[in-house]
């Protein structure tokens, strides 16, 4: 093989490898975009803007202070046809709830961190570990009681028609976020 043929073959090999690399990168990006698109399904109405689709979230995936809560309050006001007084009362209830929720979350997180440290400690103190587990579960129980209290306060403000509409909205949101059952179903029993 002469030098010109060797260079031509080398150039063709480099070009072929570049094309294979670009195609494989494109394939990975396409699969990633398809997965993202599949997981981002619209809630109910594709014509609604992103602002009215749900609650804004902060870096801890919690409802954002200010904007996200205002957006949810606007959605509730529109969907439930709330009066201005009801909007203000609900805003106050939700603000109080979020403050108390943050305190409880911090408490639960600190107890869970202590529990994890104790679990993986070289000399695990079993009674302390069980105590911390109880503290975590008590904190989560208090969180659920806080949610129940918030629901009672909201129901006290709403009319029966608004309560029915809120119940429908909550059920729709729950169904939207319900994980799809992707586990394989067991085979039918043999006879």
Secondary structure, DSSP 8 states (H G I E B T S, - for coil): --HHHHHHHHHHHHHHHHHHHHHHHHHHHHHHHHHHHHH----S-TTS-GGGTS--B-TTSSB-TTHHHHHHHHHHHHHHT--HHHHHHHHHHHHHHHHHHHHHHHHHHHHHHHHHHHHTSTT--HHHHHHHHHHHHHHHHHHHHHHHHHHHHHHHHS-HHHHHHHHHHHHHHHHHHS----S--------
